[in-house]
Amino acid sequence: MNTIAILEQLNAQSSPDHLQKMKCFGINTETAIGVSIPKIRLIAKALKSNNIIASDLWNTNVHEARLLASIIIDPVIVTGK
């Protein structure tokens, strides 16, 4: 699966109601699309660990894509340990 397909999947899972709820938690919704964490985790489970896709997702600057990237990246890449 490529980054564009993942972004399309995230957009398909988005909800205007959830986007409004995100504002209540102080999340900048200018870069968010309104996908819940449980839905992001389901997508991450299907992707498994993938550092290249994680990097591409991070660079999109989409809030939920960055959350997904933080789940699928290998922690050694980030921490160096």
ABEGO torsion letter per residue (X at the ends): XBAAAAAAAAAAABBAAAAAAAAAAGBBAAABAGBBAAAAAAAAAAAEBBAAAAAAAAAAGBAAAAAAAAAABBAAAAAGX
